Amino acid sequence: MTHFVTGLFFILLGYLIKYKQWSWLIAGYNTSSKEEKATYDKQALCNGVGNFIFLLSGLLFITGLGEFLNMTWITKYSWIIAIIAIILFLIYANTGNRFKK
């Protein structure tokens, strides 16, 4: 049940970041100076982070489904996929200046 509630919360966060442009929820960006923030494309950053949070919410729902159905292999693999997704997104976000103007 906890995974479903957390998944709903992540959907809310993803919506607020992607569609409402609440960039202050993005760690690191919210503490940057105005000069440094000016070097980033806020639209692309919010879009990328919002999509990633939607992906994590989907994985949380899959984890919750695995627990609900008492199928531990679903839970185990969804966590493995989540860890891989986090690592790949960190690499994606920090290479190639994807979110810079």
CNS distance restraints for C-alpha pairs under 8 A (distance, minus, plus):
assign (resid   1 and name CA) (resid   5 and name CA) 6.50 0.50 0.50
assign (resid   1 and name CA) (resid  64 and name CA) 6.49 0.50 0.50
assign (resid   1 and name CA) (resid  68 and name CA) 7.73 0.50 0.50
assign (resid   2 and name CA) (resid   6 and name CA) 6.10 0.50 0.50
assign (resid   2 and name CA) (resid  64 and name CA) 7.47 0.50 0.50
assign (resid   3 and name CA) (resid   7 and name CA) 5.89 0.50 0.50
assign (resid   3 and name CA) (resid  60 and name CA) 5.48 0.50 0.50
assign (resid   3 and name CA) (resid  61 and name CA) 6.27 0.50 0.50
assign (resid   3 and name CA) (resid  63 and name CA) 6.75 0.50 0.50
assign (resid   3 and name CA) (resid  64 and name CA) 4.95 0.50 0.50
assign (resid   4 and name CA) (resid   8 and name CA) 6.25 0.50 0.50
assign (resid   4 and name CA) (resid  60 and name CA) 6.73 0.50 0.50
assign (resid   4 and name CA) (resid  61 and name CA) 5.52 0.50 0.50
assign (resid   4 and name CA) (resid  64 and name CA) 5.84 0.50 0.50
assign (resid   5 and name CA) (resid   9 and name CA) 6.30 0.50 0.50
assign (resid   6 and name CA) (resid  10 and name CA) 6.16 0.50 0.50
assign (resid   6 and name CA) (resid  57 and name CA) 7.56 0.50 0.50
assign (resid   6 and name CA) (resid  60 and name CA) 7.25 0.50 0.50
assign (resid   7 and name CA) (resid  11 and name CA) 6.25 0.50 0.50
assign (resid   7 and name CA) (resid  56 and name CA) 7.73 0.50 0.50
assign (resid   7 and name CA) (resid  57 and name CA) 4.42 0.50 0.50
assign (resid   7 and name CA) (resid  58 and name CA) 6.91 0.50 0.50
assign (resid   7 and name CA) (resid  60 and name CA) 5.36 0.50 0.50
assign (resid   7 and name CA) (resid  61 and name CA) 5.91 0.50 0.50
assign (resid   8 and name CA) (resid  12 and name CA) 6.37 0.50 0.50
assign (resid   8 and name CA) (resid  57 and name CA) 7.08 0.50 0.50
assign (resid   9 and name CA) (resid  13 and name CA) 6.28 0.50 0.50
assign (resid  10 and name CA) (resid  14 and name CA) 5.95 0.50 0.50
assign (resid  10 and name CA) (resid  53 and name CA) 6.24 0.50 0.50
assign (resid  10 and name CA) (resid  54 and name CA) 6.79 0.50 0.50
assign (resid  10 and name CA) (resid  56 and name CA) 7.46 0.50 0.50
assign (resid  10 and name CA) (resid  57 and name CA) 5.37 0.50 0.50
assign (resid  11 and name CA) (resid  15 and name CA) 6.08 0.50 0.50
assign (resid  11 and name CA) (resid  53 and name CA) 7.18 0.50 0.50
assign (resid  11 and name CA) (resid  54 and name CA) 5.84 0.50 0.50
assign (resid  11 and name CA) (resid  57 and name CA) 6.08 0.50 0.50
assign (resid  12 and name CA) (resid  16 and name CA) 6.19 0.50 0.50
assign (resid  13 and name CA) (resid  17 and name CA) 6.12 0.50 0.50
assign (resid  13 and name CA) (resid  50 and name CA) 7.57 0.50 0.50
assign (resid  13 and name CA) (resid  53 and name CA) 7.36 0.50 0.50
assign (resid  14 and name CA) (resid  18 and name CA) 5.85 0.50 0.50
assign (resid  14 and name CA) (resid  49 and name CA) 7.56 0.50 0.50
assign (resid  14 and name CA) (resid  50 and name CA) 4.36 0.50 0.50
assign (resid  14 and name CA) (resid  51 and name CA) 6.76 0.50 0.50
assign (resid  14 and name CA) (resid  52 and name CA) 7.87 0.50 0.50
assign (resid  14 and name CA) (resid  53 and name CA) 5.26 0.50 0.50
assign (resid  14 and name CA) (resid  54 and name CA) 5.67 0.50 0.50
assign (resid  15 and name CA) (resid  19 and name CA) 5.50 0.50 0.50
assign (resid  15 and name CA) (resid  20 and name CA) 6.94 0.50 0.50
assign (resid  15 and name CA) (resid  50 and name CA) 6.69 0.50 0.50
assign (resid  16 and name CA) (resid  20 and name CA) 4.84 0.50 0.50
assign (resid  16 and name CA) (resid  21 and name CA) 6.46 0.50 0.50
assign (resid  16 and name CA) (resid  22 and name CA) 5.78 0.50 0.50
assign (resid  16 and name CA) (resid  50 and name CA) 7.91 0.50 0.50
assign (resid  17 and name CA) (resid  21 and name CA) 4.92 0.50 0.50
assign (resid  17 and name CA) (resid  22 and name CA) 4.65 0.50 0.50
assign (resid  17 and name CA) (resid  23 and name CA) 6.04 0.50 0.50
assign (resid  17 and name CA) (resid  25 and name CA) 7.12 0.50 0.50
assign (resid  17 and name CA) (resid  46 and name CA) 5.53 0.50 0.50
assign (resid  17 and name CA) (resid  47 and name CA) 7.42 0.50 0.50
assign (resid  17 and name CA) (resid  49 and name CA) 7.32 0.50 0.50
assign (resid  17 and name CA) (resid  50 and name CA) 5.40 0.50 0.50
assign (resid  18 and name CA) (resid  22 and name CA) 7.54 0.50 0.50
assign (resid  18 and name CA) (resid  46 and name CA) 5.01 0.50 0.50
assign (resid  18 and name CA) (resid  47 and name CA) 4.82 0.50 0.50
assign (resid  18 and name CA) (resid  48 and name CA) 7.73 0.50 0.50
assign (resid  18 and name CA) (resid  49 and name CA) 7.27 0.50 0.50
assign (resid  18 and name CA) (resid  50 and name CA) 4.55 0.50 0.50
assign (resid  18 and name CA) (resid  51 and name CA) 7.20 0.50 0.50
assign (resid  19 and name CA) (resid  47 and name CA) 7.77 0.50 0.50
assign (resid  21 and name CA) (resid  42 and name CA) 7.82 0.50 0.50
assign (resid  21 and name CA) (resid  43 and name CA) 7.22 0.50 0.50
assign (resid  21 and name CA) (resid  46 and name CA) 6.03 0.50 0.50
assign (resid  22 and name CA) (resid  46 and name CA) 7.59 0.50 0.50
assign (resid  23 and name CA) (resid  29 and name CA) 7.17 0.50 0.50
assign (resid  23 and name CA) (resid  30 and name CA) 6.81 0.50 0.50
assign (resid  23 and name CA) (resid  42 and name CA) 7.34 0.50 0.50
assign (resid  23 and name CA) (resid  46 and name CA) 6.24 0.50 0.50
assign (resid  24 and name CA) (resid  29 and name CA) 6.87 0.50 0.50
assign (resid  24 and name CA) (resid  30 and name CA) 4.61 0.50 0.50
assign (resid  25 and name CA) (resid  30 and name CA) 6.83 0.50 0.50
assign (resid  26 and name CA) (resid  30 and name CA) 6.11 0.50 0.50
assign (resid  26 and name CA) (resid  49 and name CA) 7.88 0.50 0.50
assign (resid  27 and name CA) (resid  31 and name CA) 7.35 0.50 0.50
assign (resid  28 and name CA) (resid  32 and name CA) 6.31 0.50 0.50
assign (resid  29 and name CA) (resid  37 and name CA) 6.91 0.50 0.50
assign (resid  32 and name CA) (resid  36 and name CA) 6.00 0.50 0.50
assign (resid  32 and name CA) (resid  37 and name CA) 6.11 0.50 0.50
assign (resid  33 and name CA) (resid  37 and name CA) 6.15 0.50 0.50
assign (resid  34 and name CA) (resid  38 and name CA) 6.12 0.50 0.50
assign (resid  35 and name CA) (resid  39 and name CA) 6.97 0.50 0.50
assign (resid  36 and name CA) (resid  40 and name CA) 7.28 0.50 0.50
assign (resid  39 and name CA) (resid 100 and name CA) 5.77 0.50 0.50
assign (resid  39 and name CA) (resid 101 and name CA) 5.68 0.50 0.50
assign (resid  40 and name CA) (resid  45 and name CA) 7.50 0.50 0.50
assign (resid  40 and name CA) (resid  99 and name CA) 5.73 0.50 0.50
assign (resid  40 and name CA) (resid 100 and name CA) 4.23 0.50 0.50
assign (resid  40 and name CA) (resid 101 and name CA) 5.28 0.50 0.50
assign (resid  41 and name CA) (resid  45 and name CA) 6.15 0.50 0.50
assign (resid  41 and name CA) (resid  99 and name CA) 5.48 0.50 0.50
assign (resid  41 and name CA) (resid 100 and name CA) 5.36 0.50 0.50
assign (resid  41 and name CA) (resid 101 and name CA) 5.06 0.50 0.50
assign (resid  42 and name CA) (resid  46 and name CA) 6.01 0.50 0.50
assign (resid  42 and name CA) (resid  99 and name CA) 7.59 0.50 0.50
assign (resid  43 and name CA) (resid  47 and name CA) 6.03 0.50 0.50
assign (resid  44 and name CA) (resid  48 and name CA) 6.04 0.50 0.50
assign (resid  44 and name CA) (resid  99 and name CA) 5.82 0.50 0.50
assign (resid  45 and name CA) (resid  49 and name CA) 6.11 0.50 0.50
assign (resid  45 and name CA) (resid  99 and name CA) 5.39 0.50 0.50
assign (resid  46 and name CA) (resid  50 and name CA) 5.75 0.50 0.50
assign (resid  47 and name CA) (resid  51 and name CA) 6.12 0.50 0.50
assign (resid  48 and name CA) (resid  52 and name CA) 6.25 0.50 0.50
assign (resid  49 and name CA) (resid  53 and name CA) 6.21 0.50 0.50
assign (resid  50 and name CA) (resid  54 and name CA) 6.29 0.50 0.50
assign (resid  51 and name CA) (resid  55 and name CA) 6.31 0.50 0.50
assign (resid  52 and name CA) (resid  56 and name CA) 6.35 0.50 0.50
assign (resid  52 and name CA) (resid  89 and name CA) 7.58 0.50 0.50
assign (resid  53 and name CA) (resid  57 and name CA) 6.17 0.50 0.50
assign (resid  54 and name CA) (resid  58 and name CA) 6.33 0.50 0.50
assign (resid  55 and name CA) (resid  59 and name CA) 6.39 0.50 0.50
assign (resid  56 and name CA) (resid  60 and name CA) 6.18 0.50 0.50
assign (resid  56 and name CA) (resid  82 and name CA) 6.73 0.50 0.50
assign (resid  57 and name CA) (resid  61 and name CA) 6.31 0.50 0.50
assign (resid  58 and name CA) (resid  62 and name CA) 6.32 0.50 0.50
assign (resid  59 and name CA) (resid  63 and name CA) 6.14 0.50 0.50
assign (resid  59 and name CA) (resid  78 and name CA) 6.01 0.50 0.50
assign (resid  59 and name CA) (resid  79 and name CA) 7.66 0.50 0.50
assign (resid  59 and name CA) (resid  81 and name CA) 7.95 0.50 0.50
assign (resid  59 and name CA) (resid  82 and name CA) 6.62 0.50 0.50
assign (resid  60 and name CA) (resid  64 and name CA) 6.12 0.50 0.50
assign (resid  60 and name CA) (resid  78 and name CA) 7.79 0.50 0.50
assign (resid  61 and name CA) (resid  65 and name CA) 6.08 0.50 0.50
assign (resid  62 and name CA) (resid  66 and name CA) 6.21 0.50 0.50
assign (resid  62 and name CA) (resid  74 and name CA) 7.30 0.50 0.50
assign (resid  62 and name CA) (resid  75 and name CA) 7.26 0.50 0.50
assign (resid  62 and name CA) (resid  78 and name CA) 6.64 0.50 0.50
assign (resid  63 and name CA) (resid  67 and name CA) 6.36 0.50 0.50
assign (resid  63 and name CA) (resid  74 and name CA) 6.53 0.50 0.50
assign (resid  63 and name CA) (resid  75 and name CA) 4.60 0.50 0.50
assign (resid  63 and name CA) (resid  76 and name CA) 7.89 0.50 0.50
assign (resid  63 and name CA) (resid  78 and name CA) 5.84 0.50 0.50
assign (resid  63 and name CA) (resid  79 and name CA) 7.27 0.50 0.50
assign (resid  64 and name CA) (resid  68 and name CA) 6.03 0.50 0.50
assign (resid  64 and name CA) (resid  75 and name CA) 7.40 0.50 0.50
assign (resid  65 and name CA) (resid  69 and name CA) 6.05 0.50 0.50
assign (resid  65 and name CA) (resid  74 and name CA) 7.96 0.50 0.50
assign (resid  65 and name CA) (resid  75 and name CA) 7.95 0.50 0.50
assign (resid  66 and name CA) (resid  70 and name CA) 5.85 0.50 0.50
assign (resid  66 and name CA) (resid  71 and name CA) 4.94 0.50 0.50
assign (resid  66 and name CA) (resid  72 and name CA) 6.14 0.50 0.50
assign (resid  66 and name CA) (resid  73 and name CA) 7.46 0.50 0.50
assign (resid  66 and name CA) (resid  74 and name CA) 4.95 0.50 0.50
assign (resid  66 and name CA) (resid  75 and name CA) 5.05 0.50 0.50
assign (resid  67 and name CA) (resid  71 and name CA) 6.18 0.50 0.50
assign (resid  67 and name CA) (resid  72 and name CA) 6.63 0.50 0.50
assign (resid  67 and name CA) (resid  74 and name CA) 7.98 0.50 0.50
assign (resid  67 and name CA) (resid  75 and name CA) 6.47 0.50 0.50
assign (resid  71 and name CA) (resid  75 and name CA) 6.99 0.50 0.50
assign (resid  72 and name CA) (resid  76 and name CA) 6.06 0.50 0.50
assign (resid  73 and name CA) (resid  77 and name CA) 6.05 0.50 0.50
assign (resid  74 and name CA) (resid  78 and name CA) 5.98 0.50 0.50
assign (resid  75 and name CA) (resid  79 and name CA) 6.32 0.50 0.50
assign (resid  76 and name CA) (resid  80 and name CA) 6.38 0.50 0.50
assign (resid  77 and name CA) (resid  81 and name CA) 6.06 0.50 0.50
assign (resid  78 and name CA) (resid  82 and name CA) 6.07 0.50 0.50
assign (resid  79 and name CA) (resid  83 and name CA) 6.21 0.50 0.50
assign (resid  80 and name CA) (resid  84 and name CA) 6.27 0.50 0.50
assign (resid  81 and name CA) (resid  85 and name CA) 5.98 0.50 0.50
assign (resid  82 and name CA) (resid  86 and name CA) 6.14 0.50 0.50
assign (resid  83 and name CA) (resid  87 and name CA) 6.31 0.50 0.50
assign (resid  84 and name CA) (resid  88 and name CA) 6.09 0.50 0.50
assign (resid  85 and name CA) (resid  89 and name CA) 5.97 0.50 0.50
assign (resid  86 and name CA) (resid  90 and name CA) 6.15 0.50 0.50
assign (resid  87 and name CA) (resid  91 and name CA) 6.31 0.50 0.50
assign (resid  88 and name CA) (resid  92 and name CA) 6.02 0.50 0.50
assign (resid  89 and name CA) (resid  93 and name CA) 5.86 0.50 0.50
assign (resid  90 and name CA) (resid  94 and name CA) 6.06 0.50 0.50
assign (resid  91 and name CA) (resid  95 and name CA) 6.12 0.50 0.50
assign (resid  92 and name CA) (resid  96 and name CA) 7.73 0.50 0.50
assign (resid  92 and name CA) (resid  98 and name CA) 7.92 0.50 0.50
assign (resid  93 and name CA) (resid  97 and name CA) 7.59 0.50 0.50
assign (resid  93 and name CA) (resid  98 and name CA) 6.49 0.50 0.50
assign (resid  93 and name CA) (resid  99 and name CA) 7.36 0.50 0.50
assign (resid  94 and name CA) (resid  98 and name CA) 7.71 0.50 0.50
